[in-house]
Amino acid sequence: MRRTIISVVAPVYCEGDQLPEFVASLTAELGQLKTSTGLDHEVVLVDDGSSDNTWEVMRTLTAQYSCLRCLRLSRNFGKDAALSAGLAATRGDAVITMDSDMQHPASLIPEMVALWRTGNVDVVDVCKQERQVESLLSKVCAMSFYRLFEMLTSYDLRGSGDFKLLDRKVVEAWKNLGERKLFYRGLTSWMGFRHEQIMFTPCLRCGGSSKWSLARRVTLAVDSMTSFSGKPLLLIGIITLLFYALSFFVGCEALWSYATGHARSGFTTVILLILLTGSAILTGLCIMSAYIHHAFIELKGRPRYLLAETLEAQNTDS
């Protein structure tokens, strides 16, 4: 009879310096879990086109840990694509996804597994009780995104992240999704199934710095909202109605002034109307271009990622 396997997937991008510490702490926790429950485990690391020594470090670690499997993408496809590659490679009955910068504590894994083993949970969402130390701008941007995303899609993602446990049937459902532009935490909510939450406080990074620039976050926000909701397109209609109303009132005011003999030069009014109308048109074009870009990516049908190399340990744990 096949033994139950717990798979752990962690995308890696330029984390070569702290990767050995992460793997050591993770495998130690999984080893204790195996001792207490008898559950086997595997760890799948996905190198998302790192430009440092990450792959060399992963090669060394693969020789040390028999539970370790490593995938290398042909270039940087993004974290969600790396997660997708890792999920597709797993063999476990339950799959845990987490970051490799040690902000997601491996000590929570036994609690996640225990909740899953009750048989009443398909997805365990590990949510932030409070955000880690970050700039005021980052906090404001994050809060604005989650609030707007909830308004557009009805999915509340506040506090959620990529630290999750997925039952095998959820993983199989994920693999059947045909989208090219992925938003992992949004799609796991959209798929449904039975969810339970565990709250945690993020740990400090064990080294390095976040690779998520403001530009990448804005791009992710736009892609996420356009892939989940068509409501932003309705803004074009709303703006059009507002300008019809404005035009009506300005026209009435102009006719009244003409009829009463108080007509005056309308240079300022004309300029303001041109500026407002031009801004409204450009706003509509920006919204439409975001959807056209998204449709362009999906219609091309290119794969989410390309694998360049894989590694799998042949020896036992050290």
Buried (B, 14 or more C-beta within 10 A) or exposed (E): EEEBBBBBBBBBBBBBBBBBEBBEBBBEBBEBBBEEBEBBBBBBBBBBBBEEBBBEBBBEBBEBBBBBBBBBBEEBBBBBBBBBBBBBBBEBBBBBBBBBBBBBBBEBBBBBBEBBBEEEBBBBBBBBEEBEEEEEEBEEBBEEBBEBBEEBBEBEBBBBBBBBBBBBEBBEBBEEEEBBBBBBBBBBBEBEBEBBEBEBEBBEBBBBEEBEEEEEBEEBBBBBBBBBBEEBBEEBEEBEEEBEEBEEEBEEEBEEEEEEEEEEEEEEEEEEBEEBBEEBBEEBEEBEEBBEBBEEBBEEEEEBBEBEEEBEBEEEEE
